[in-house]
Amino acid sequence: MTGRTGFPFCADPLRPNRPDPHSADEVAAVRAAGGRVALVDHEALLSGDADRAVARVARGSGPYWYRGWMVPSGRYAELEKALAVRGCALLTTALDYRHAPERAGRRRAAPLNAPTTAGPYA
């Protein structure tokens, strides 16, 4: 394993060898600071193919701070396992990822269609 921390970003779906353009500033900052950038296939991850999602991550190249798009906690756990098979580690564990909103003191938002007051038919 290398001593530098890495940051996996989502790959651009149209140009999979490049980071998603929405992350361009952050990718540039990581590179300028001497950090490592890896690419993850977000669509593969969401579809349940974590091994394909991390295929571009070099073996033994972790540890990593995930900087990609949000994913359901179950898919994040699959990402963690797929990276571990490649000899890499996520610094935010799947358990921590799942509980992060609770630790930050946030509450679940009401659904957008939830009534805010009792209407005339209540």
N, C-alpha and C positions, 0 to 999 in steps of 0.2 A: 504494500500500500504506500502511496506517496504521502508526503507530509502536508501538502496543500489541500485546503478544503475546496470541494467542487460544488457546482450548482447546476443541476439538471433543469433545463428549460424545455418547454414543448417545442417540437420541430414545426416548421411551417408546413401545413398539409400539402401545399402546392409545390414546395421545394424542400423535400425532407432532409436535405443535408445542411439546411440553414435554420437558425432559430426563428420562431414565430415573430413576425415584425412588431407585434405589440410589446415584445420584450426587448427591443433593440437597445434602448437606453440602459436598461439594467445589465444586459449582456456586455455592452461596451464598458460599463463601470467595473464589472467583475474582471474582465480581461485587463483593463488598465491597472487594476489592483494586483494583478498576478494570479488571480484565481483561475480555476479550471471550469470550463463550460462543457456540459454534456447535453445530448439531445434525447428526448423521450417522445415517443409517438403517442400523443394524447388519445387519438381515436382508437388505437389498438388497446390502450389501457382501459378506456371506457367500455370497449367491447369484450373485455375479459381476457385479452391475450397479453398479459404482463411480460411474458418472455420476449415477444416481438416488440413490445413497447420499449424495452431497455436494450435492444440488440445493438444500438450504437454506443452504448456506454462501455468503455474499456474495462476489461476484467481487472480486478484488484486496484481500481482507481479511486475508491471512496476514501474518506467520508464525504457525504453530500447533504446540502440543505436544499430541499425541493423548492423550486421557484416557478413551477409550471401552473397551469390553470387548476382551479379547484376540482377535486374528484370526490366521489362518495368515499366514506371512510373504509368500506370494504375493499374498494379498488386500491386505495392507498396502502392497505395491508398487503395486497397482492404485489404492489410495486415494491414494498419493503422486502418481501420474500424473493422476488425476482432479482433484485439488486444483491441480496445476500448470496444467492447462488453464484453470482458473478464476482463474489469477493468484495462487495461494496456495502456500505452501510448508510442508512438515512439517519441524520442526527436528530430529527423529530420522529420518534417512533410512531407506529400506527396507533397505539393507545393514546399517546399525547396528541396526535392529530385529531383523533375522534373527540377528545375532551377539550380541545383548545377553546372553542367558543364558551364553554362553561367556565373555564379558568379565567377567561378575560372578563367575566361578569356579565356577559351578554345574555339576553333572554331570547327565546324563540319568538320571532315576529308572528303576528296573527296572519292567517292566509289573506291574500288580497281581496277575496270575496267574502270575508267574514263580516257580518253586520257589526257596526260600531254602537248602534243603539237598537232598542227593541222597536221594530217598525209597527205599522198599524195592524199587521196580521199576527203579531206575537201572542 
